[in-house]
Amino acid sequence: MIDLRSDTGTLPTDEMREVMKNAVVGDDGRGTDPTVAKLEELSAEIFGKEAALFCNSGTMANIVAVLTHVKRGERIGIDPNSHIYSSETSIFMEDYFGRKAEFYRANSMGRPEMSDVRNLIERRQIQLLCFENTLGFYGGTCLTAEELADYCFEAQKHNIPVHLDGARIFNAAVHLNEKVSELTKSVDTVMYCLSKGLGAPVGSVLCGSKEFITQARKTRKALGGNMRQSGIVAAAGIIALQDADRLKDDHSHAQMLFKAIAHNPLIRINDASIQTNIIKIDISTSGMNLREFVNGLKKEGVLVKEVDGQHIRLVLHKDISTVHVGEAADSINRFLK
Ligand SMILES: *Cc1c(COP(=O)(O)O)cnc(C)c1O
């Protein structure tokens, strides 16, 4: 089986397992785990922020960020096709955290409409603005540092903070050939995932000002998010950060796979959207529904995931080699003959 459903399934490297075995640990709930502290310092430095907070997942890091930024009943400007809105639903559920969503629209590449963003800031009384980079739902497309700065400039005029869901920000940095800190300099807070393309087994990190992270630490504790000897997993995260450049292999594999299947008339792919490690495929011309398509490919040995009613995605990652890419392309073309 070639598993192209997600980059979350990536397995830790031998080097990660070795440093995990030997990690110096403490009790991070009491702030005394030196390896977690080291990962947080390193993250703050790479992201150009004063401080950072290690969380067990990206979902936890985003929830901690949002709950720290805004109170129950306050409004958040967001794309309905973002991970925060579509997957981290407790934020917006009245029975849970009761924050309110105000939507801006985005174009087919995921770029937010500036007029919508401005309207939310000026007329809809939002207290927080959220963006995502790379944009998972749109096929892993990137926002540039300049684009992000333009939105943030509008928000700052009205003292509205900006949170960036940077689960795959390292993919954006590699694609844009930009430093991560350049992509995050205009946002107030940002979270990124260690456990996707970077290959670590567990964890995400939230970065922001010292004052914000002090508050966020209390939010994490309130949510039961404090871990104890978490230096064991943080140690793998430190290795993952050192290897971030390897993401360029996933991107070239995505291009390779795209080129091998793009000619097929039964599927449609917007080639401009393939910037990082995700290929989003429109299957509506195949004559199959999603279930038939996904199950059919599974029989050919390729696992893929649905994005919405008419799209599936292929995600390239560390455990997919160039040979796998060739095999996956053959299987897909055989299936779509
Ligand atoms: C994966 C992901 C998250 C959440 O991360 P988990 O560790 O799976 O909770 C948040 N935002 C985006 C864009 C993601 O892709």
The ligand as a Gaussian input file, in Angstrom:
#p B3LYP/6-31G(d) Opt

LIG

0 1
 C       -3.000000      19.174000      10.735000
 C       -3.458000      20.572000      10.814000
 C       -3.835000      21.135000      12.032000
 C       -3.978000      20.344000      13.325000
 O       -2.891000      19.592000      13.686000
 P       -3.098000      18.219000      14.538000
 O       -1.738000      17.977000      15.103000
 O       -3.532000      17.196000      13.544000
 O       -4.119000      18.489000      15.583000
 C       -4.197000      22.469000      12.035000
 N       -4.184000      23.196000      10.913000
 C       -3.826000      22.684000       9.718000
 C       -3.803000      23.567000       8.518000
 C       -3.460000      21.356000       9.622000
 O       -3.113000      20.838000       8.437000

